[in-house]
Amino acid sequence: MSRRTEFVPYSPKTILNKSKRPDHWFWTRYSAYPYLGCQHGCEFCYCRERKYYPYDDVSDFAYVVKVKQNAPALLRRALSRVQVDMIFTGDYQPAERKFMLSRQMLQVCCDLGFPVFILSRSPLVLRDLDFLRAINEQARAVVAFSVISTPDSPAYQPVRQMERLAPPPEKRFAAMEQLARAGILTGVCFMPILPGLCDDDANLRSVVRWTADHGGRFVLASGLTLADQQREFFFRVLRERFPDRVGLYQRLYPEGSYSPVGWPWHTIALQIKELCRHKGISDRIPRPIVPGEKRALNKRIVEALADQLYTMELNDESPQRTWAIRKAAWAIEDLEQDIGLVYRAMGLKGLSSIQNVGPVLAREVERLIKSFS
């Protein structure tokens, strides 16, 4: 007999997670989510890890959904006290149809002028297109769809088994097309790419092609991570459903390994980069800039440095060099002045005086300033 979902309303004391600065991945500085647990129940989901779902029985993840009933009020109070920046929010699992907390949280972001990033496996996000349009006009809105296979890919059937109640990818792509037509920046988070299940050339090509054909502007990819109770759960799934893959995963994920060891991630990521280039899209999420942003140039330069850093890491370039660029990007992100004014007033000397930039990277920053002029 199938198990029914149990909804457990509760009132947490806090809702907003804060970082010192936006990450170089989704460009989000804050995050706030309305539910714990997920009815979709995708069997590869990292949210089963103990730090995200700290409950005794990991199988409860898809059937016991904790509802943060005071989430909108908490979010309004928290956002009213912090600097405006992008927030990762929303959760469009089936529970959202009943509780509508994601919609209420979007209304808070809209009222307070915060840009938003949403990652979804469901076309239900289209229900809130009115708020997404309003947010996009005054700040910015980005909606990414989590997709790891397409209907014409050999990986489709095995992946669909593991996505359980998540709506099929073709519905996600149809929703993407509608968002793109509405002027919302959208694309795919190709996450997690599962070794031996959806990392073949045909699937990589198909995901990029479907994204470009449906108005998506990026494909951001990463591999599978496994830790504590999620690791145990996923290996149980492999033994029951894909016994021929167990040996592969035991080699790639030896005890204590969070990320795969010996999996050709860099080769796969570089292939995705080239496939995206060929389709005229990006393998990175373009950084959304709020209209009228006084430090827009600073943010564009940080974006360019972050993109450069990502490519350097894929090509196994010098760790010292990549670390220097990362620190320079952080320093420019933290710079309170418009970097263009600094350059016009003091030239290379002014750029060199910025902490962690120095004379060598100052020339690269100068090149970027000129390229954006």
C-alpha positions as CSV (number, residue, x, y, z in Angstrom):
1,M,0.0,0.0,0.0
2,S,1.4,3.4,-0.9
3,R,2.3,5.7,1.9
4,R,0.4,9.0,2.4
5,T,2.2,12.3,2.8
6,E,2.1,13.8,6.3
7,F,2.3,17.6,6.6
8,V,3.7,18.9,9.9
9,P,3.2,22.6,10.4
10,Y,5.7,24.3,12.7
11,S,7.0,27.8,13.4
12,P,10.8,28.1,13.2
13,K,12.5,31.1,14.8
14,T,14.5,32.1,11.7
15,I,14.2,31.6,8.0
16,L,17.0,33.6,6.2
17,N,20.5,32.1,5.6
18,K,23.0,34.8,4.9
19,S,26.5,34.9,3.2
20,K,29.1,37.7,3.3
21,R,28.8,38.1,-0.4
22,P,27.0,36.4,-3.4
23,D,28.3,33.0,-4.5
24,H,29.9,32.7,-8.0
25,W,27.5,29.9,-8.9
26,F,23.9,31.0,-8.6
27,W,24.8,34.7,-7.7
28,T,22.7,34.4,-4.6
29,R,23.6,35.9,-1.2
30,Y,20.6,34.8,0.8
31,S,18.4,31.7,0.9
32,A,15.0,31.0,2.5
33,Y,12.9,27.9,2.0
34,P,9.3,27.2,3.1
35,Y,9.4,23.4,3.6
36,L,11.6,20.6,4.9
37,G,11.3,17.3,3.0
38,C,10.0,17.0,-0.6
39,Q,7.2,15.0,-2.1
40,H,9.0,14.7,-5.4
41,G,11.4,12.4,-3.5
42,C,14.1,12.2,-6.2
43,E,16.4,9.4,-5.0
44,F,19.6,11.3,-5.8
45,C,18.7,14.5,-3.9
46,Y,21.4,15.8,-1.6
47,C,18.8,17.3,0.7
48,R,18.5,14.0,2.4
49,E,21.9,14.7,4.0
50,R,21.7,15.0,7.7
51,K,22.6,18.7,7.8
52,Y,19.6,19.4,5.5
53,Y,17.1,16.8,6.8
54,P,18.2,16.0,10.4
55,Y,15.7,13.2,11.1
56,D,16.2,9.6,12.2
57,D,14.5,7.9,9.3
58,V,15.8,9.1,5.9
59,S,12.8,7.4,4.1
60,D,10.6,10.1,5.7
61,F,12.1,12.7,3.4
62,A,9.4,12.1,0.7
63,Y,6.5,11.5,3.0
64,V,6.9,13.8,6.1
65,V,7.0,17.4,4.9
66,K,7.5,20.0,7.6
67,V,5.7,23.3,6.7
68,K,7.2,26.5,8.0
69,Q,3.8,28.2,8.5
70,N,5.3,31.5,9.5
71,A,7.8,31.7,6.7
72,P,6.4,34.8,4.9
73,A,6.3,36.8,8.1
74,L,9.8,35.7,9.1
75,L,11.1,36.5,5.7
76,R,9.6,40.0,5.7
77,R,11.1,40.8,9.0
78,A,14.6,39.4,8.0
79,L,14.8,41.1,4.6
80,S,13.8,44.5,6.0
81,R,17.1,44.4,8.0
82,V,19.6,43.4,5.3
83,Q,21.1,44.9,2.2
84,V,19.2,44.2,-1.0
85,D,20.7,41.3,-2.9
86,M,19.6,38.1,-4.7
87,I,17.8,35.5,-2.6
88,F,17.4,31.8,-3.4
89,T,13.8,30.9,-2.5
90,G,10.7,29.0,-3.5
91,D,9.8,25.3,-3.4
92,Y,7.3,24.1,-6.0
93,Q,6.7,20.6,-4.7
94,P,3.0,19.5,-4.6
95,A,2.6,20.8,-1.0
96,E,2.9,24.3,-2.5
97,R,-0.6,23.9,-4.1
98,K,-2.1,23.5,-0.7
99,F,0.0,26.0,1.4
100,M,1.1,28.6,-1.1
101,L,4.1,29.7,1.0
102,S,6.4,30.1,-2.0
103,R,3.9,32.5,-3.5
104,Q,3.7,34.5,-0.3
105,M,7.5,34.7,0.0
106,L,7.7,36.0,-3.6
107,Q,5.2,38.7,-2.6
108,V,7.5,39.7,0.2
109,C,10.5,39.8,-2.2
110,C,8.4,41.9,-4.6
111,D,7.3,44.3,-1.9
112,L,10.8,44.9,-0.6
113,G,12.6,45.0,-4.0
114,F,14.7,41.9,-3.7
115,P,15.8,39.9,-6.8
116,V,15.1,36.2,-6.7
117,F,16.6,32.9,-7.9
118,I,14.3,29.9,-8.1
119,L,15.4,26.3,-8.9
120,S,12.5,24.0,-9.6
121,R,11.5,20.6,-11.0
122,S,7.9,21.7,-11.5
123,P,6.0,23.8,-14.0
124,L,3.9,25.0,-11.0
125,V,6.3,27.9,-10.8
126,L,4.2,29.4,-13.7
127,R,1.3,30.0,-11.3
128,D,3.4,32.8,-9.9
129,L,4.4,34.4,-13.1
130,D,2.6,37.7,-12.1
131,F,5.0,38.1,-9.2
132,L,8.0,37.0,-11.2
133,R,7.2,39.6,-13.9
134,A,6.9,42.3,-11.2
135,I,10.1,41.3,-9.5
136,N,11.9,41.1,-12.8
137,E,10.9,44.7,-13.7
138,Q,12.1,46.3,-10.5
139,A,14.9,44.0,-9.5
140,R,15.6,40.7,-11.4
141,A,14.1,37.2,-11.4
142,V,15.9,34.0,-12.5
143,V,14.2,30.6,-12.8
144,A,16.2,27.5,-13.4
145,F,14.8,24.1,-14.0
146,S,16.6,21.0,-12.6
147,V,16.9,18.6,-15.6
148,I,19.3,15.7,-16.0
149,S,17.8,13.8,-19.0
150,T,15.4,14.5,-22.0
151,P,12.7,12.3,-23.6
152,D,14.9,11.5,-26.6
153,S,17.9,10.5,-24.5
154,P,18.9,6.9,-23.6
155,A,19.2,8.1,-20.0
156,Y,15.5,9.1,-19.9
157,Q,13.9,5.9,-18.5
158,P,16.5,5.2,-15.7
159,V,16.5,8.8,-14.6
160,R,12.7,9.0,-14.6
161,Q,12.6,6.1,-12.3
162,M,14.8,8.0,-9.8
163,E,12.8,11.2,-10.1
164,R,9.7,9.6,-8.7
165,L,6.9,12.2,-8.4
166,A,8.7,15.0,-10.1
167,P,6.9,16.2,-13.3
168,P,8.4,15.0,-16.5
169,P,11.2,17.0,-18.1
170,E,9.1,17.9,-21.2
171,K,6.7,19.8,-18.9
172,R,9.7,21.6,-17.3
173,F,10.9,22.6,-20.8
174,A,7.5,23.8,-21.8
175,A,7.4,26.0,-18.7
176,M,10.9,27.3,-19.5
177,E,9.7,28.4,-22.9
178,Q,6.8,30.4,-21.3
179,L,9.2,32.1,-18.9
180,A,11.6,33.0,-21.7
181,R,8.7,34.5,-23.7
182,A,7.8,36.6,-20.6
183,G,11.4,38.0,-20.5
184,I,12.5,36.0,-17.4
185,L,16.1,34.7,-17.5
186,T,15.8,30.9,-17.4
187,G,17.8,27.8,-18.1
188,V,18.8,24.4,-16.8
189,C,20.7,23.2,-13.8
190,F,22.1,19.9,-15.1
191,M,22.4,18.6,-11.5
192,P,23.4,16.1,-10.5
193,I,25.0,14.4,-13.5
194,L,24.9,10.7,-12.5
195,P,28.0,8.7,-13.4
196,G,27.2,5.7,-15.6
197,L,23.5,6.8,-15.9
198,C,23.3,10.2,-17.6
199,D,26.9,11.3,-18.3
200,D,27.1,9.9,-21.8
201,D,27.7,12.1,-24.9
202,A,24.1,11.7,-26.3
203,N,22.5,12.9,-23.0
204,L,24.9,15.8,-22.6
205,R,24.1,17.0,-26.2
206,S,20.4,16.4,-25.8
207,V,20.1,18.5,-22.5
208,V,22.0,21.4,-24.1
209,R,19.9,21.2,-27.3
210,W,16.6,21.1,-25.5
211,T,17.6,24.0,-23.3
212,A,18.5,26.2,-26.3
213,D,15.4,25.1,-28.2
214,H,13.1,26.2,-25.4
215,G,14.5,29.6,-24.7
216,G,17.0,28.7,-22.0
217,R,20.1,30.8,-21.8
218,F,22.4,28.6,-19.7
219,V,23.2,25.1,-18.6
220,L,24.9,25.0,-15.3
221,A,26.2,21.5,-14.5
222,S,27.7,19.6,-11.6
223,G,28.1,16.0,-10.4
224,L,26.5,13.9,-7.7
225,T,27.6,14.3,-4.0
226,L,27.0,11.6,-1.4
227,A,27.2,12.0,2.4
228,D,26.0,10.2,5.6
229,Q,22.4,9.0,5.4
230,Q,21.9,10.0,1.7
231,R,24.9,7.9,0.8
232,E,23.4,4.9,2.5
233,F,20.0,5.5,0.9
234,F,21.4,6.0,-2.6
235,F,23.5,2.8,-2.5
236,R,20.4,0.9,-1.4
237,V,18.6,2.3,-4.5
238,L,21.5,1.2,-6.7
239,R,21.5,-2.3,-5.3
240,E,17.7,-2.7,-5.7
241,R,17.3,-1.0,-9.1
242,F,20.8,-0.8,-10.8
243,P,22.9,-3.6,-9.4
244,D,25.2,-3.5,-12.4
245,R,26.2,0.1,-11.4
246,V,27.1,-0.7,-7.7
247,G,30.7,-1.6,-8.5
248,L,31.2,1.7,-10.4
249,Y,29.8,3.8,-7.6
250,Q,31.9,1.9,-5.0
251,R,35.0,2.8,-7.0
252,L,34.0,6.5,-7.5
253,Y,32.7,7.0,-4.0
254,P,35.0,5.2,-1.6
255,E,34.1,5.5,2.1
256,G,34.4,9.1,3.2
257,S,34.4,10.6,-0.3
258,Y,31.8,13.3,-0.8
259,S,32.5,13.9,-4.5
260,P,33.5,11.2,-7.1
261,V,37.1,10.2,-7.3
262,G,38.4,9.3,-10.8
263,W,35.3,10.5,-12.6
264,P,36.2,12.7,-15.6
265,W,34.3,15.7,-14.4
266,H,36.6,18.3,-16.0
267,T,36.3,16.6,-19.4
268,I,32.5,16.5,-19.1
269,A,32.2,20.1,-18.0
270,L,34.5,21.3,-20.9
271,Q,32.3,19.3,-23.3
272,I,29.2,21.0,-21.9
273,K,30.9,24.4,-22.3
274,E,31.6,23.7,-26.0
275,L,28.1,22.4,-26.6
276,C,26.7,25.5,-25.0
277,R,29.0,27.8,-27.1
278,H,27.9,26.0,-30.3
279,K,24.2,26.7,-29.3
280,G,24.8,30.3,-28.4
281,I,24.1,29.9,-24.7
282,S,26.3,29.8,-21.6
283,D,27.6,27.1,-19.2
284,R,27.3,29.7,-16.5
285,I,24.3,31.7,-15.1
286,P,24.6,35.3,-16.4
287,R,24.8,37.6,-13.4
288,P,21.5,39.5,-13.0
289,I,22.1,43.2,-12.3
290,V,19.3,45.3,-10.7
291,P,18.3,48.3,-12.9
292,G,20.1,51.4,-11.8
293,E,22.7,49.5,-9.7
294,K,25.4,52.0,-8.8
295,R,28.1,49.3,-8.7
296,A,27.0,47.5,-11.9
297,L,30.4,47.7,-13.4
298,N,32.0,46.1,-10.2
299,K,29.5,43.3,-10.5
300,R,30.2,42.7,-14.2
301,I,33.9,42.5,-13.5
302,V,33.4,40.0,-10.7
303,E,31.2,38.0,-13.1
304,A,33.9,38.0,-15.7
305,L,36.6,37.0,-13.2
306,A,34.4,34.2,-11.8
307,D,33.8,32.8,-15.3
308,Q,37.5,33.0,-16.0
309,L,38.2,31.3,-12.7
310,Y,35.8,28.4,-13.5
311,T,37.4,27.7,-16.9
312,M,40.9,27.8,-15.3
313,E,39.9,25.3,-12.7
314,L,38.4,23.0,-15.4
315,N,41.8,23.2,-17.2
316,D,43.7,22.4,-14.0
317,E,45.6,25.7,-14.1
318,S,47.8,26.9,-11.2
319,P,46.0,26.8,-7.9
320,Q,48.0,29.9,-6.9
321,R,46.8,31.8,-9.9
322,T,43.1,30.7,-9.4
323,W,43.3,31.6,-5.7
324,A,44.7,35.1,-6.6
325,I,41.8,35.7,-9.0
326,R,39.2,34.5,-6.5
327,K,40.6,36.9,-3.8
328,A,40.6,39.8,-6.3
329,A,37.0,39.0,-7.3
330,W,36.0,39.1,-3.6
331,A,37.8,42.4,-3.1
332,I,36.0,44.0,-6.0
333,E,32.7,42.6,-4.8
334,D,33.3,44.2,-1.4
335,L,34.5,47.6,-2.9
336,E,32.0,50.3,-1.9
337,Q,33.0,52.7,-4.7
338,D,32.3,52.4,-8.4
339,I,35.5,50.8,-9.7
340,G,35.1,52.9,-12.9
341,L,35.4,56.1,-10.9
342,V,38.5,54.7,-9.1
343,Y,40.1,53.9,-12.5
344,R,39.2,57.3,-14.1
345,A,40.6,59.1,-11.1
346,M,43.8,57.2,-10.5
347,G,44.3,54.8,-13.4
348,L,46.2,51.5,-12.9
349,K,47.6,52.9,-9.6
350,G,44.1,53.1,-8.2
351,L,43.2,49.6,-9.3
352,S,46.5,48.2,-7.9
353,S,45.7,49.8,-4.5
354,I,42.5,47.7,-4.1
355,Q,43.2,44.9,-1.6
356,N,44.2,41.6,-3.3
357,V,44.2,43.1,-6.8
358,G,47.8,44.4,-7.1
359,P,49.7,45.5,-10.2
360,V,49.5,42.2,-12.2
361,L,45.7,41.7,-11.9
362,A,45.1,45.5,-12.2
363,R,45.9,45.2,-15.9
364,E,43.3,42.4,-16.3
365,V,40.8,44.5,-14.5
366,E,41.7,47.5,-16.7
367,R,41.0,45.4,-19.8
368,L,37.6,44.4,-18.4
369,I,36.7,48.0,-17.6
370,K,37.4,49.0,-21.1
371,S,35.5,46.0,-22.5
372,F,32.4,47.1,-20.6
373,S,32.6,50.8,-21.6
